[in-house]
Amino acid sequence: MINKDIDKEKDEILFLRLQNGEEKAFDSLFLRYYSSLCAYARQFVEYEDGQEIVQDVMVWLWENREMHIADISLKSYLFKAVKNRCLTLNAHYEVRQRVLDRLYADRKWMEDPDFYIVEELSRKIEEALQRLPDSYREAFELNRFQRLTYSEIAARLEVSSKTVDYRIQQALKLLRVELKDYLPILLVLL
């Protein structure tokens, strides 16, 4: 118990220094958590994907160092961020696989399915999702890819179910506009 308290205090001090822009504090946090976050990510994704996710989370931490982490330890925050990004990556892979499965299972709409169309469509969907505001994208992905209910999402994000509903509806509106040229293909596939 004492070691956990000491580790938490070290994290708090390093995080305060990080918030002040000290690169050495960032380096210390990176070295402290990188290998364990990569090992944790390996439970969800391939090792290389996990490394990239952990690096992205750490870069995000540096870029957003002024943020305030309320009522959660830095360690918990980092592990949760890595897990959420791993689950989101898996969800993207699932969408791509569903598109491929549909293409090859139902060739009626196309004589010879072109793999490049699927790749382009998958890329366009991923790009459109990345352009959504973070709050819209997070609610949308938790609902559509992780299959969480509005109330489960509300509890996770600490917002109301109505806020979750609004964010998802806004995400859908934006995605319809972004992907309007691909809607005929999407309707056939999905």
N, C-alpha and C positions, 0 to 999 in steps of 0.2 A: 504494500500500500504506500509506503514511504517513497519507494522508487518511482511509482506512478506520479506521485505529487511532485517529486523533483523533476521528472521528465516534463510534466505539464508546465511547471514554472519555467524550465529552460525554453520550451516551445513558446510560451507567452513572451519571454524576453526577446527571443529571436524574432518573433513576429512583430513586436514593437519596433525593433531595429529595422526589420524589413520594411515596415510601413514608413519609416523615415528614409528609405531609399538606400540602405546599406547593403551593397552587393555581397559582402562577406557573410551577412546574416542569411541571405538567400542561398549562398553556396553551402552554408552549414545545414540549412533545412533540406536542401536538395540531397546532399550526401547522407543525411540522417534518414531520409525516408525513401529514397529512390529504389533501392533493392527490395525493400519490403512491400512497397506499392506495386512494383513489377511482379513480385511473387503473388500478391493478392489478385492482380489483374489476370494472371494466368488461370485462375479459376473460371474466368468468363470468356477469355479470348486467347488467340494464339500469342506466343511470347513476343513476337515482333510487334504485333498490334498493341499489346500491353505496354511495351516500352514506349511506343509512340504516344499512347494515351497518357502515360505518366508524365512524359516530357511536356505534352500539351497542357496538362493540369498545372505543372510547375511553372511553365511560362505564363499561363493565365494568372496564377497566384502573383507572380512578379508584376505583371501588367495591371493587376487590380489590387495592388498592395494596400491602397488606402481604405479598402472595404473594412467593414466591421463584422466579425463573426460572432453572432449573438448566441450565448448559452450553449456553445459547443466547442469542444477542444479543437485545436488546429489539426491534430492527428485524426480525429473523427471526421472532420471536414474533408481532409485530403482523401481518406479512404472512401468516403461517401461519393465524392466527386469522381474518383476513378471508377467506382462501381457503376455510377450512372452513365458515364461515358462508354463503358464497356457494354452495358445493356443497350444503349442507343446504337452503337456500332453493330451489335448483333441484330438489332431490329432492322437496320439498313440492309444487312446481308439477307435477312428473311424476306424483305420486300423484293430485293433483286432476284432471289431464288423463286419467289412466287411468280414474278413476271416471266422468268425463264420457263418455269413449269407450265404456265398457261400457254406460252407461245408454242412449246413443243407438244403439248397435249391437244390443243385445238388449232389446227392449221387451216381451218376453213377460211379465215379472213385473209390468209396470205398463202400463196402457193409454196414459197420457199422462205421460211422465216430467216430473216437476216439478223445475225448476232449483233451487228453494229447498231441496229435500231434499238435493240434491248439495252445495249451499253449506253447509247446516247440518252435514251429515256431514263434509265437509272441515274445517270449523271445529272440530267436536268432536274429530276425529283430531288436528289440530294442537294443540288445547288439552290433550288427554290426553298428547301427546308432551312438551309444555312442563312438565307437572306431574311427569314422571319425574325421579328424581334424575339429576344431570348425567352421572355416569359410566354409568348405564344407558342414558340417551338417546343419548349419544355413540356407544356401542358398537352400539346398535340401529340408529341412522341410518347409521352407516358400513357396516353389514352389509346392511340392507334397501334403503337409498336409493342408496348409492354402490357397492353390490355387492362390497364387500371381503370376503375370506375371514377366518376367525377368526385365522389366523396373520398376515395382513397387518394386521389391526386390532391384534393383540397387539404387533407390532413398532412400529406408529405410536404406540400409547398406552404402550408400555414396560411391559406387563404380560404375564402368561402367557395362553396360549390358553384354559386352563381358566377363568381370570378373565373373559375375554371371553365364553365360553359361559355362565357364571353370570349375568353382567350382562344378556345378551340374554334368557335364560330368565326372569329377574326382570322385565325390561321387558315381556315378553309376558304374564306373569301379571298385572301391574298394568294393562296395556292391556285385557286381557280383562275385568277388573272395571270399569274406567272406561267401556268401550264396550259393555257387556253388552246395553243396550237397542238397540244398532245392529247387533248380530251378524247377525241374519237378512238385513239389507240388505247388509252387508259380504260375507256368504257368496255371495249372488247376484252381486254386482258383481265380487268378486275371486276 
